Amino acid sequence: MKIPVNRLLQAPHPVGRVPEPGTPALTQGTPGGAQRVVDLHDGDTPEDDPQTDSASEADIARSGAEFCNVDSDIARGYGTVLGQKVYYLPCLRYRLTECTGVKRFKPTTPYAVVNMKNAVWEMRAYVTTNVFKYMDYFLRGSDQLVKETYGFAQRYMQRSKDERNLLRLFFRLWFAVRRTATMEHIVGDDLLDMEPETKDESYPLFGKVPLPPVMIQQLDMILTLGILEPLRKQVLEEFQKLALANNPRNWMTIYLVTFMSLHSCAKITAEQYDNGRKHGLLRRYAIPNCISDRHHSANVFLLHFHYRTESCNPFKQDWKMRHMTPFSYMSVDDIQFLERTKVLLKDSEVVIQTNAEFHLCEHELYFIAQMF
């Protein structure tokens, strides 16, 4: 993935010195340095993936993203607001230690993505290209029921046009959401004048070269506003069409999207719980409002699913008389998948009961179990 990167501002302050309070925001400065090519690696994807070792320049090299400098700077066009409102702070980036609350500073450099609008298109292409490539990696360690359901959903996606479109959009959204839990770092020869963190072993990217802070914020905006929000809207619109159609043939797609949405909700919940512990917070989740919204959405999905399933549940059909059921259209593969799901749920019965008893909504089966 190629995204233009350039020096955002000239440095009006000595490196390593923070300007005094009240220093005015700077306007655009002269881009510095020659043209650059910067390789980024996504910290939560395998670096030795054989599928990407021989990738061409247009591909994702070693499961990271390739950034290069072409011309101009961020203060033009789509990125004007960012370009006009950035202070040059060599120690801009800081974080809190896990429990002490002591601020630790790291010098940074003023580089930024040149054209965020183009970067959105590059990120969309990246998501589309890699969604299935890394699915097994993101599902590593998951329950067998989860793995087999995602695998079946990929096969089922080849069905009718409406269902294929919804599942394709959902998988892109799912992959983009998984990407929000990752941290990129710079690899290659050009490090944008950044230095690796070699002192603080508790730093998530210890021994690696982090991105300049402005680029981190830009990539978050690109992923959220350019990818997540449009995809979320499209998925909900397509899902609503199927849910309101009241067509038994749509049941499997509704089931799969609901299952994977609930699984994603549980994963986000677990990540927020871990973040709360990592930062020494007393509350259960790092961002409680975020989790509250996600759990509300999970309950809405469950309501839709139970409404569609209450009158006729495929998990309770006598498949010996398949031709006499409302689901006579289901293939042998569909029926085997449903029966296999029942077996796997039986195997996880103790875990599911424990989750319900102690409200362990961080477990990946917590919301899924409420479908049955």
C-alpha positions in Angstrom: 0.0 0.0 0.0 1.5 3.4 -1.0 0.7 6.5 0.9 2.6 9.7 0.4 4.5 10.8 3.5 6.5 14.1 4.1 7.9 16.3 6.8 5.0 18.3 8.1 6.7 21.4 9.5 10.1 22.9 9.8 11.6 22.6 13.3 11.6 26.1 14.9 12.8 24.7 18.2 16.0 22.9 19.1 15.5 19.1 18.9 14.7 17.7 22.4 13.3 21.0 23.8 9.6 21.5 24.3 8.3 25.0 23.4 7.0 27.1 26.2 3.2 27.1 26.9 1.4 29.6 24.6 3.6 29.0 21.6 1.3 29.6 18.6 0.2 26.9 16.3 2.4 26.7 13.2 1.3 26.9 9.6 2.8 24.7 6.9 6.6 24.7 6.5 8.9 23.6 3.8 9.1 19.9 3.2 12.4 18.5 4.3 14.6 15.8 2.8 14.7 13.9 -0.4 12.0 11.5 -1.5 11.4 8.7 1.0 10.2 5.1 1.0 9.1 4.0 4.4 8.0 0.4 5.2 5.6 -0.1 8.0 4.8 -3.3 9.7 1.5 -4.1 11.3 2.5 -5.3 14.8 -0.3 -7.9 15.0 0.3 -9.8 11.8 3.0 -12.4 11.1 6.2 -11.0 9.8 7.3 -14.2 8.2 4.2 -15.0 6.2 5.4 -17.0 3.1 2.6 -15.5 1.0 4.1 -12.1 1.3 7.9 -12.7 1.2 8.0 -12.5 -2.5 5.3 -9.9 -3.0 5.7 -7.2 -5.6 6.1 -3.6 -4.8 2.3 -3.1 -5.1 1.6 -5.8 -2.6 1.8 -5.6 1.2 5.5 -6.3 1.9 5.9 -8.6 4.9 2.3 -7.9 5.9 3.1 -4.2 6.4 2.2 -1.1 4.5 4.6 0.8 2.2 4.7 4.6 2.5 6.5 6.9 0.1 7.1 10.6 -0.3 6.1 12.1 -3.6 5.5 15.9 -3.4 3.7 18.7 -1.5 2.8 18.3 2.2 -0.2 17.7 4.4 -1.3 21.3 4.5 -3.1 21.0 1.1 -6.5 19.7 0.2 -8.0 17.1 2.4 -5.4 17.5 5.2 -5.6 21.3 5.6 -7.0 21.2 9.2 -4.2 18.9 10.4 -1.6 21.0 8.6 -2.7 24.2 10.2 -3.1 23.0 13.8 0.0 21.0 14.7 2.6 22.2 17.1 6.2 21.0 16.6 6.8 19.1 19.8 9.8 16.9 19.7 8.5 15.2 22.9 4.9 15.2 21.7 4.4 11.5 22.3 4.0 10.3 25.8 2.1 7.6 27.7 1.4 6.6 31.2 3.2 3.7 32.9 1.0 0.8 33.9 0.3 1.8 37.5 2.5 4.7 38.6 0.9 7.4 36.5 4.4 8.8 35.6 4.7 10.4 32.2 7.4 9.1 30.0 8.5 11.1 26.9 10.0 10.0 23.6 11.4 12.4 21.0 9.4 12.3 17.7 9.7 13.8 14.3 7.2 15.9 12.3 6.2 13.7 9.4 2.7 13.2 8.1 0.7 11.6 5.3 0.6 14.0 2.3 -2.8 13.2 0.8 -5.3 11.6 3.2 -8.0 11.3 0.5 -5.7 9.1 -1.6 -4.6 7.2 1.5 -8.2 6.2 2.1 -8.4 4.5 -1.3 -5.1 2.8 -0.6 -6.3 1.6 2.8 -9.6 0.3 1.3 -7.6 -1.7 -1.3 -5.4 -3.1 1.5 -8.4 -4.2 3.5 -10.0 -5.9 0.4 -6.8 -7.7 -0.6 -5.9 -8.9 2.9 -9.2 -9.7 4.6 -9.0 -13.5 4.1 -5.2 -13.7 4.0 -4.9 -13.0 7.7 -8.2 -14.4 8.9 -6.6 -17.6 10.3 -4.0 -15.5 12.0 -6.5 -13.3 13.7 -8.6 -16.3 14.8 -5.6 -18.2 16.2 -6.4 -19.6 19.6 -10.2 -19.2 19.1 -12.7 -21.9 20.0 -13.3 -24.5 17.3 -16.9 -23.4 16.9 -15.7 -19.9 16.0 -13.1 -21.2 13.5 -15.5 -23.5 11.7 -18.2 -20.9 11.5 -15.9 -18.4 9.9 -14.7 -21.0 7.5 -18.3 -22.0 6.6 -19.2 -18.3 6.1 -16.4 -17.9 3.5 -17.8 -20.9 1.5 -21.4 -19.7 1.9 -20.4 -16.3 0.6 -20.5 -17.7 -3.0 -24.3 -17.9 -2.9 -26.9 -15.4 -4.2 -25.9 -11.8 -5.0 -27.5 -10.1 -2.1 -26.1 -12.5 0.5 -22.7 -12.5 -1.2 -22.6 -8.7 -1.1 -23.6 -8.5 2.6 -21.0 -11.1 3.7 -18.3 -9.5 1.6 -19.0 -6.1 3.2 -19.1 -7.7 6.6 -15.7 -9.4 6.2 -14.1 -6.1 5.2 -15.7 -4.5 8.2 -14.5 -7.3 10.5 -10.9 -7.1 9.2 -10.9 -3.3 9.6 -12.1 -3.6 13.2 -9.4 -6.1 13.9 -6.9 -3.6 12.5 -7.9 -1.1 15.1 -6.4 -3.3 17.8 -3.0 -3.4 16.1 0.0 -1.1 16.3 2.2 -0.3 13.2 5.9 0.3 13.4 8.4 1.4 10.8 10.7 -1.2 9.2 13.3 -0.8 6.4 16.1 1.7 5.9 14.2 5.0 6.1 12.9 5.4 9.7 11.7 9.0 9.3 14.4 10.1 11.7 12.6 8.1 14.5 14.6 6.1 17.0 13.6 2.6 18.4 12.6 2.5 22.0 15.4 0.6 23.9 15.0 1.7 27.5 11.4 1.1 28.6 10.6 -2.6 28.2 7.0 -2.0 29.2 6.5 0.0 26.0 4.3 -2.0 23.5 6.8 -1.4 20.7 9.9 -2.0 22.7 12.9 -2.5 20.4 10.9 -1.2 17.4 10.5 2.1 15.6 7.2 3.8 16.2 5.4 6.1 13.8 5.5 9.9 14.2 2.5 10.9 16.3 0.8 12.9 13.6 0.8 9.9 11.3 -0.7 7.8 14.0 -3.6 10.1 14.3 -4.0 10.4 10.6 -4.1 6.6 10.1 -6.6 6.4 12.9 -8.8 8.9 11.1 -8.3 7.2 7.7 -9.3 3.8 9.2 -12.3 5.2 11.2 -13.8 7.8 8.9 -12.7 6.4 5.6 -13.2 2.7 6.2 -15.1 1.7 9.4 -17.9 4.3 9.2 -18.9 3.7 5.6 -18.6 -0.1 5.9 -20.7 -0.1 9.1 -23.4 1.9 7.4 -23.4 -0.4 4.4 -23.5 -3.6 6.4 -26.4 -2.4 8.6 -28.4 -1.4 5.5 -27.8 -4.7 3.7 -28.5 -6.7 6.9 -31.8 -4.8 7.5 -32.9 -5.6 3.9 -32.5 -9.3 4.6 -34.0 -9.1 8.1 -37.1 -7.3 6.9 -37.6 -9.6 3.8 -38.8 -12.4 6.1 -37.6 -15.0 3.6 -36.5 -18.3 5.1 -33.8 -18.5 2.4 -32.0 -15.6 4.1 -31.9 -17.2 7.5 -28.3 -18.7 7.2 -26.8 -15.3 6.2 -28.6 -13.6 9.1 -27.3 -16.3 11.4 -23.7 -16.0 10.1 -23.6 -12.2 10.3 -25.1 -12.3 13.8 -22.7 -14.9 15.0 -19.6 -13.1 13.7 -20.8 -9.7 14.9 -21.3 -11.1 18.5 -17.9 -12.7 18.3 -16.3 -9.4 17.3 -18.1 -7.6 20.1 -16.6 -10.1 22.6 -13.1 -9.6 21.2 -13.4 -5.8 21.5 -14.7 -6.2 25.1 -11.7 -8.4 26.0 -9.3 -5.9 24.4 -10.8 -3.0 26.4 -10.6 -5.1 29.6 -6.9 -5.9 29.0 -6.2 -2.2 28.2 -7.8 -1.2 31.5 -5.5 -3.6 33.4 -2.5 -2.5 31.4 -3.0 1.1 32.4 -3.8 0.4 36.0 -7.4 1.6 35.8 -9.9 0.7 38.5 -12.8 0.6 36.1 -13.5 -2.6 34.2 -12.9 -1.2 30.7 -10.5 1.4 29.4 -13.4 3.2 27.6 -16.7 2.2 29.3 -18.9 4.2 26.9 -17.5 2.4 23.9 -18.2 -1.0 25.5 -21.7 0.0 26.5 -22.5 1.0 22.9 -21.1 -2.3 21.6 -23.1 -4.4 24.1 -26.2 -2.5 23.1 -25.6 -3.3 19.5 -25.0 -7.0 20.4 -28.4 -7.1 22.1 -30.0 -5.5 19.0 -28.5 -8.2 16.8 -29.8 -10.9 19.2 -33.3 -9.4 19.1 -33.4 -9.5 15.3 -32.0 -13.0 15.3 -34.5 -14.4 17.8 -37.4 -12.7 16.1 -36.5 -14.4 12.8 -35.8 -17.8 14.5 -38.6 -18.1 17.1 -41.3 -19.4 14.7 -39.0 -21.8 12.9 -35.6 -22.8 14.2 -33.3 -24.8 11.8 -31.5 -26.2 14.8 -34.7 -28.0 15.9 -35.7 -29.5 12.5 -35.9 -33.2 11.7 -33.7 -33.4 8.7 -34.9 -36.9 7.9 -38.0 -35.0 6.5 -35.9 -32.2 5.1 -38.2 -31.8 2.1 -41.2 -31.1 4.4 -39.4 -28.2 6.3 -39.3 -24.5 5.5 -35.6 -25.1 4.9 -35.9 -27.6 2.2 -33.6 -25.5 0.1 -30.6 -26.1 2.4 -27.8 -28.1 1.0 -26.2 -31.1 2.6 -23.2 -28.9 3.5 -25.6 -26.5 5.3 -27.2 -29.3 7.3 -23.9 -30.8 8.3 -22.7 -27.4 9.4 -25.8 -26.9 11.6 -25.5 -30.4 13.2 -21.7 -29.9 13.7 -22.5 -26.6 15.5 -24.8 -28.4 17.9 -22.0 -30.9 18.8 -19.5 -28.1 19.4 -21.9 -26.2 21.6 -22.4 -29.3 23.6 -18.7 -29.7 24.0 -18.5 -26.1 25.3 -21.4 -26.4 27.7 -19.4 -26.0 30.9 -17.6 -22.9 29.6 -20.8 -21.3 28.5 -22.5 -21.9 31.8 -19.5 -20.4 33.7 -19.6 -17.3 31.4 -23.3 -16.8 32.1 -23.0 -17.3 35.9 -20.1 -14.9 36.3 -21.0 -12.5 33.5 -17.7 -13.1 31.7 -18.6 -11.1 28.7 -14.9 -10.9 27.7 -15.1 -14.6 26.6 -15.6 -15.0 22.9 -18.6 -17.4 23.4 -20.4 -15.2 25.9 -22.7 -13.4 23.4 -22.7 -16.2 20.9 -24.2 -18.6 23.4 -27.2 -16.3 23.8 -28.2 -17.2 20.2 -29.2 -20.7 21.2 
